[in-house]
Amino acid sequence: MFIIHGERFKKIYFGKIVSEPCDNCKFTTYSFYAIFKYIHMFFIPFGGAGKKRLLVCDNCKREYDEQELSDNKKHDLANSKIKIKTPLYHYTGLIVIGLSVVSFFIYALVAHEINEANYIKYLNSPMIGDYYVFDNEKCKIYEQNKTETNDKDKMNYYVLKLIALKKDQYIFNTAKNIYKSSYYAEKAIEENKNHKEFFYDNVGYIEKDKLMKFLLDNGLYIHRKK
């Protein structure tokens, strides 16, 4: 991928000062500038990379950079109390990245709260055919048999299908496969929800209070068929 990047310069006027006569025309009034260097990527500023001061004679336009300023001009410039401020837009890229990161975390937080509210609603109003995805590392429902395959100890997510309700007990079938994340578990649900061989025939029982605890501990995800 071709990336356009590099350094650019911006000259900004900050005010007037009166100092010793210009070496060229003997005029005593100067315009004070700062030249800012900044880094860009695709011409979007990503932060300052230094600056230098510049005096320009208002009459003959002779320029004096910092190396050419006499002690008297440096003294008069310091006494002028003109403050140099780096333009905020020189940090546009960093600001955009920062806002994007903050927005992502806000979105993730809001999405989590919405999902949790939906899961609680599903748990309080269960429907036969709901799928429950457990992070077994947090819920500790099953003891995993690490000898089945080499990667079995890395698989923590189980899929259960609600097949019946009995008072405060939820009755499930358990999927035959275990998954690395809730994403892969829910993807498998979409791909296999109509396949009977996706689940074992035996059933398991879990109390509603325990399910709620798993949910609040961020170990339970509920998938309802649409």
C-alpha positions as CSV (number, residue, x, y, z in Angstrom):
1,M,0.0,0.0,0.0
2,F,1.3,3.4,-1.0
3,I,1.4,5.8,2.0
4,I,1.9,9.6,1.5
5,H,3.7,11.0,4.5
6,G,6.4,13.5,5.4
7,E,7.0,16.9,7.0
8,R,5.4,20.3,6.2
9,F,5.8,23.8,7.4
10,K,3.4,26.5,8.4
11,K,4.2,30.2,8.9
12,I,1.9,32.0,11.4
13,Y,1.9,35.7,12.3
14,F,1.9,36.5,16.1
15,G,2.2,40.3,16.3
16,K,4.5,43.4,16.1
17,I,7.5,44.4,18.1
18,V,9.7,47.5,18.1
19,S,13.5,46.9,18.3
20,E,16.8,48.2,17.2
21,P,17.0,49.4,13.6
22,C,17.0,47.0,10.7
23,D,20.4,46.2,9.3
24,N,19.1,46.8,5.8
25,C,16.9,49.9,6.0
26,K,17.1,51.1,9.6
27,F,13.4,50.7,10.2
28,T,12.5,49.7,13.8
29,T,9.1,47.9,13.5
30,Y,9.0,44.2,12.9
31,S,6.4,41.5,12.3
32,F,6.9,38.4,14.5
33,Y,6.2,35.0,12.9
34,A,6.7,31.4,14.0
35,I,7.4,28.7,11.5
36,F,6.0,25.3,12.7
37,K,7.1,22.0,11.3
38,Y,4.6,19.1,11.6
39,I,4.4,15.5,10.5
40,H,1.6,14.5,8.1
41,M,0.1,11.4,6.6
42,F,-2.0,11.7,3.5
43,F,-1.7,15.5,4.2
44,I,-3.4,15.1,7.6
45,P,-1.3,16.7,10.4
46,F,-0.3,14.2,13.1
47,G,1.7,16.4,15.5
48,G,4.2,19.1,15.8
49,A,7.9,18.4,15.0
50,G,9.5,21.7,16.1
51,K,9.3,25.4,15.5
52,K,11.5,28.5,14.9
53,R,11.0,32.2,15.4
54,L,11.3,34.8,12.6
55,L,11.3,38.6,12.5
56,V,10.4,40.4,9.3
57,C,11.1,44.1,8.8
58,D,7.9,45.9,8.1
59,N,9.6,48.2,5.6
60,C,12.1,46.3,3.5
61,K,10.8,42.8,4.4
62,R,14.2,41.6,5.5
63,E,13.9,38.3,7.4
64,Y,15.8,37.5,10.5
65,D,15.7,33.9,11.7
66,E,16.7,32.9,15.2
67,Q,20.4,32.5,14.3
68,E,20.5,36.1,12.9
69,L,18.8,37.8,15.8
70,S,21.1,40.1,17.8
71,D,21.0,40.1,21.6
72,N,19.0,43.3,21.5
73,K,16.3,41.8,19.2
74,K,16.1,38.7,21.3
75,H,15.7,40.8,24.4
76,D,13.0,43.0,22.9
77,L,11.2,39.9,21.6
78,A,11.3,38.3,25.1
79,N,10.0,41.6,26.6
80,S,7.1,41.8,24.1
81,K,5.5,38.8,26.0
82,I,4.1,37.5,22.7
83,K,3.2,33.8,23.3
84,I,3.7,31.2,20.6
85,K,0.9,28.6,20.6
86,T,1.1,25.5,18.4
87,P,-2.1,25.4,16.2
88,L,-4.5,22.7,17.4
89,Y,-5.1,21.5,13.9
90,H,-1.5,20.3,13.7
91,Y,-2.8,17.4,15.9
92,T,-5.8,16.7,13.7
93,G,-4.8,13.1,13.0
94,L,-4.1,12.3,16.7
95,I,-7.4,13.9,17.7
96,V,-9.3,11.9,15.2
97,I,-7.6,8.7,16.3
98,G,-8.3,9.6,20.0
99,L,-12.0,10.3,19.3
100,S,-12.3,7.1,17.3
101,V,-10.9,5.1,20.2
102,V,-13.2,6.8,22.7
103,S,-16.2,6.3,20.4
104,F,-15.3,2.6,20.0
105,F,-15.2,2.1,23.8
106,I,-18.5,4.0,24.3
107,Y,-20.1,2.0,21.6
108,A,-18.8,-1.3,23.1
109,L,-20.0,-0.2,26.5
110,V,-23.5,0.7,25.3
111,A,-23.7,-2.5,23.1
112,H,-22.7,-4.5,26.2
113,E,-25.5,-2.9,28.3
114,I,-28.0,-3.4,25.5
115,N,-27.0,-7.1,25.1
116,E,-27.1,-7.7,28.9
117,A,-30.6,-6.1,29.1
118,N,-31.8,-8.4,26.2
119,Y,-30.2,-11.4,27.8
120,I,-32.0,-10.7,31.1
121,K,-35.3,-10.3,29.2
122,Y,-34.7,-13.6,27.4
123,L,-33.8,-15.3,30.6
124,N,-37.0,-14.1,32.4
125,S,-39.1,-15.0,29.3
126,P,-37.5,-18.1,28.0
127,M,-38.5,-19.7,24.7
128,I,-38.0,-23.3,23.7
129,G,-35.3,-23.3,21.1
130,D,-33.2,-20.5,22.7
131,Y,-29.5,-21.1,22.5
132,Y,-27.2,-20.5,25.4
133,V,-23.5,-20.0,24.9
134,F,-21.3,-20.5,28.0
135,D,-17.8,-19.4,28.7
136,N,-16.9,-22.5,30.7
137,E,-13.7,-20.8,32.1
138,K,-16.0,-18.4,34.0
139,C,-19.0,-20.7,34.5
140,K,-17.3,-24.0,35.4
141,I,-20.2,-26.1,34.2
142,Y,-18.3,-28.9,32.6
143,E,-15.0,-30.5,33.4
144,Q,-13.1,-30.5,30.1
145,N,-11.5,-33.6,28.9
146,K,-8.1,-32.4,27.6
147,T,-7.2,-35.7,26.1
148,E,-9.8,-35.7,23.3
149,T,-7.8,-33.5,20.9
150,N,-4.6,-31.4,21.2
151,D,-6.6,-28.2,21.1
152,K,-9.4,-29.2,23.4
153,D,-8.0,-27.4,26.4
154,K,-8.1,-24.1,24.5
155,M,-11.8,-24.4,23.8
156,N,-14.0,-22.8,26.4
157,Y,-17.3,-22.0,24.8
158,Y,-20.2,-24.5,25.0
159,V,-23.5,-24.3,23.2
160,L,-26.7,-25.4,24.9
161,K,-30.2,-25.5,23.4
162,L,-33.3,-25.0,25.6
163,I,-35.7,-27.9,25.1
164,A,-37.9,-27.7,28.1
165,L,-38.7,-25.8,31.3
166,K,-39.5,-27.3,34.7
167,K,-40.3,-24.8,37.5
168,D,-37.1,-22.9,37.9
169,Q,-35.0,-25.4,36.0
170,Y,-34.0,-25.0,32.4
171,I,-33.5,-28.2,30.5
172,F,-30.9,-28.3,27.7
173,N,-29.2,-30.4,25.0
174,T,-25.5,-29.8,24.7
175,A,-23.7,-29.3,21.4
176,K,-21.0,-31.8,20.5
177,N,-18.4,-29.2,19.7
178,I,-16.7,-26.7,21.8
179,Y,-15.5,-23.3,20.5
180,K,-12.7,-20.8,21.0
181,S,-15.0,-17.7,21.4
182,S,-18.7,-16.7,21.5
183,Y,-18.3,-15.5,17.9
184,Y,-17.4,-19.0,16.6
185,A,-20.1,-20.5,18.8
186,E,-22.8,-18.2,17.5
187,K,-21.6,-18.7,13.9
188,A,-21.9,-22.5,14.4
189,I,-25.4,-22.0,15.7
190,E,-26.4,-20.2,12.5
191,E,-24.8,-22.8,10.4
192,N,-26.2,-25.9,12.3
193,K,-29.4,-24.9,14.0
194,N,-31.4,-27.1,11.8
195,H,-29.1,-30.1,12.1
196,K,-30.2,-32.6,14.8
197,E,-26.7,-34.2,14.9
198,F,-25.3,-30.9,16.2
199,F,-26.4,-31.8,19.8
200,Y,-26.0,-34.8,22.0
201,D,-29.2,-36.7,22.9
202,N,-28.7,-36.5,26.6
203,V,-30.1,-33.6,28.6
204,G,-28.9,-31.3,31.4
205,Y,-30.5,-29.2,34.0
206,I,-29.5,-25.7,35.2
207,E,-31.4,-23.5,37.8
208,K,-32.5,-20.1,36.7
209,D,-30.6,-18.4,39.6
210,K,-27.4,-20.0,38.5
211,L,-28.0,-18.9,34.9
212,M,-28.5,-15.3,36.1
213,K,-25.3,-15.4,38.0
214,F,-23.4,-16.6,34.9
215,L,-25.0,-13.8,32.9
216,L,-24.0,-11.1,35.4
217,D,-20.5,-12.6,35.5
218,N,-20.2,-12.1,31.7
219,G,-20.0,-15.8,31.2
220,L,-23.3,-16.3,29.4
221,Y,-24.6,-15.3,26.0
222,I,-28.2,-16.0,24.8
223,H,-29.0,-16.4,21.1
224,R,-32.7,-16.4,20.1
225,K,-33.8,-17.6,16.7
226,K,-35.3,-14.9,14.5
